[in-house]
Amino acid sequence: MINLSAEDYLCKMKRLNSETSNEELLDVKKGDMVTDTFSKTGLVEGIEVIEDALYRTFVFHLVTGRTITIRK
Protein backbone atom coordinates (compact mmCIF):
# COMPACT_ATOMS: atom_id res chain seq x y z
CA MET A 1 0.00 0.00 0.00
CA ILE A 2 1.25 3.46 -0.90
CA ASN A 3 0.78 6.20 1.67
CA LEU A 4 0.43 9.68 0.20
CA SER A 5 0.45 12.85 2.23
CA ALA A 6 -1.80 15.85 1.57
CA GLU A 7 1.18 17.52 -0.10
CA ASP A 8 1.54 14.59 -2.52
CA TYR A 9 -2.13 14.91 -3.50
CA LEU A 10 -1.85 18.66 -3.99
CA CYS A 11 1.20 18.26 -6.23
CA LYS A 12 -0.57 15.67 -8.37
CA MET A 13 -4.03 17.28 -8.36
CA LYS A 14 -5.26 18.52 -11.74
CA ARG A 15 -7.25 21.73 -11.88
CA LEU A 16 -10.18 21.51 -14.30
CA ASN A 17 -11.93 24.62 -15.57
CA SER A 18 -12.78 26.39 -18.84
CA GLU A 19 -9.18 27.59 -19.14
CA THR A 20 -7.75 24.04 -19.04
CA SER A 21 -6.49 23.02 -22.49
CA ASN A 22 -8.15 20.21 -24.45
CA GLU A 23 -4.90 18.25 -24.27
CA GLU A 24 -4.86 18.43 -20.46
CA LEU A 25 -8.55 17.47 -20.28
CA LEU A 26 -7.95 14.47 -22.56
CA ASP A 27 -4.95 13.48 -20.39
CA VAL A 28 -7.11 12.99 -17.26
CA LYS A 29 -7.50 9.29 -16.36
CA LYS A 30 -9.53 7.24 -13.89
CA GLY A 31 -7.97 7.54 -10.47
CA ASP A 32 -6.55 11.04 -11.01
CA MET A 33 -7.14 13.59 -8.26
CA VAL A 34 -8.97 16.62 -9.71
CA THR A 35 -10.62 19.82 -8.55
CA ASP A 36 -12.77 22.54 -10.07
CA THR A 37 -11.03 24.97 -7.64
CA PHE A 38 -14.35 25.79 -5.99
CA SER A 39 -16.21 23.00 -4.25
CA LYS A 40 -15.69 19.76 -6.16
CA THR A 41 -12.58 17.72 -5.44
CA GLY A 42 -12.01 14.00 -5.66
CA LEU A 43 -10.73 10.98 -7.55
CA VAL A 44 -12.04 10.45 -11.08
CA GLU A 45 -14.32 7.42 -11.30
CA GLY A 46 -15.45 7.86 -14.91
CA ILE A 47 -15.05 10.20 -17.87
CA GLU A 48 -17.37 11.08 -20.74
CA VAL A 49 -16.48 13.18 -23.77
CA ILE A 50 -19.54 14.36 -25.68
CA GLU A 51 -19.09 16.10 -29.02
CA ASP A 52 -21.78 17.99 -30.89
CA ALA A 53 -21.67 20.50 -33.73
CA LEU A 54 -20.66 23.41 -31.49
CA TYR A 55 -19.00 22.08 -28.34
CA ARG A 56 -16.93 19.31 -26.85
CA THR A 57 -18.17 18.58 -23.34
CA PHE A 58 -15.99 16.79 -20.81
CA VAL A 59 -17.86 15.18 -17.90
CA PHE A 60 -15.75 13.89 -15.01
CA HIS A 61 -17.59 11.70 -12.50
CA LEU A 62 -15.93 11.69 -9.09
CA VAL A 63 -15.98 8.91 -6.50
CA THR A 64 -17.77 11.36 -4.19
CA GLY A 65 -20.80 11.28 -6.51
CA ARG A 66 -20.16 14.82 -7.74
CA THR A 67 -19.58 15.75 -11.38
CA ILE A 68 -17.28 18.33 -12.98
CA THR A 69 -18.50 19.42 -16.43
CA ILE A 70 -16.35 21.48 -18.79
CA ARG A 71 -17.74 22.73 -22.11
CA LYS A 72 -15.27 23.97 -24.72
Kinemage of the C-alpha trace (Angstrom):
@kinemage 1
@onewidth
@group {chain A} dominant
@subgroup {mainchain}
@vectorlist {calphas} color= white
{ca met a 1} P 0.000 0.000 0.000
{ca ile a 2} L 1.254 3.464 -0.900
{ca asn a 3} L 0.779 6.197 1.670
{ca leu a 4} L 0.428 9.678 0.201
{ca ser a 5} L 0.448 12.853 2.226
{ca ala a 6} L -1.798 15.851 1.568
{ca glu a 7} L 1.185 17.522 -0.103
{ca asp a 8} L 1.541 14.593 -2.521
{ca tyr a 9} L -2.128 14.911 -3.502
{ca leu a 10} L -1.850 18.661 -3.987
{ca cys a 11} L 1.199 18.265 -6.226
{ca lys a 12} L -0.572 15.669 -8.371
{ca met a 13} L -4.030 17.283 -8.364
{ca lys a 14} L -5.257 18.525 -11.737
{ca arg a 15} L -7.252 21.733 -11.885
{ca leu a 16} L -10.176 21.513 -14.300
{ca asn a 17} L -11.932 24.616 -15.573
{ca ser a 18} L -12.778 26.389 -18.836
{ca glu a 19} L -9.180 27.588 -19.142
{ca thr a 20} L -7.751 24.045 -19.041
{ca ser a 21} L -6.492 23.017 -22.489
{ca asn a 22} L -8.153 20.211 -24.450
{ca glu a 23} L -4.901 18.248 -24.267
{ca glu a 24} L -4.858 18.435 -20.464
{ca leu a 25} L -8.545 17.467 -20.281
{ca leu a 26} L -7.946 14.465 -22.560
{ca asp a 27} L -4.953 13.480 -20.390
{ca val a 28} L -7.107 12.987 -17.263
{ca lys a 29} L -7.503 9.286 -16.358
{ca lys a 30} L -9.527 7.244 -13.888
{ca gly a 31} L -7.972 7.543 -10.465
{ca asp a 32} L -6.547 11.044 -11.014
{ca met a 33} L -7.144 13.592 -8.262
{ca val a 34} L -8.972 16.616 -9.713
{ca thr a 35} L -10.619 19.819 -8.547
{ca asp a 36} L -12.771 22.536 -10.066
{ca thr a 37} L -11.030 24.969 -7.636
{ca phe a 38} L -14.349 25.795 -5.995
{ca ser a 39} L -16.212 22.999 -4.248
{ca lys a 40} L -15.694 19.756 -6.164
{ca thr a 41} L -12.583 17.723 -5.436
{ca gly a 42} L -12.012 14.000 -5.664
{ca leu a 43} L -10.732 10.982 -7.550
{ca val a 44} L -12.037 10.453 -11.078
{ca glu a 45} L -14.323 7.422 -11.295
{ca gly a 46} L -15.446 7.860 -14.909
{ca ile a 47} L -15.048 10.198 -17.871
{ca glu a 48} L -17.373 11.075 -20.735
{ca val a 49} L -16.479 13.181 -23.771
{ca ile a 50} L -19.543 14.355 -25.683
{ca glu a 51} L -19.091 16.095 -29.017
{ca asp a 52} L -21.784 17.987 -30.889
{ca ala a 53} L -21.666 20.502 -33.727
{ca leu a 54} L -20.660 23.409 -31.488
{ca tyr a 55} L -19.002 22.085 -28.338
{ca arg a 56} L -16.932 19.313 -26.848
{ca thr a 57} L -18.174 18.584 -23.338
{ca phe a 58} L -15.986 16.789 -20.805
{ca val a 59} L -17.860 15.181 -17.904
{ca phe a 60} L -15.750 13.894 -15.011
{ca his a 61} L -17.588 11.697 -12.503
{ca leu a 62} L -15.926 11.690 -9.091
{ca val a 63} L -15.980 8.912 -6.498
{ca thr a 64} L -17.774 11.361 -4.190
{ca gly a 65} L -20.803 11.282 -6.510
{ca arg a 66} L -20.161 14.824 -7.743
{ca thr a 67} L -19.579 15.747 -11.383
{ca ile a 68} L -17.281 18.335 -12.983
{ca thr a 69} L -18.499 19.424 -16.428
{ca ile a 70} L -16.347 21.475 -18.786
{ca arg a 71} L -17.737 22.734 -22.112
{ca lys a 72} L -15.269 23.967 -24.720
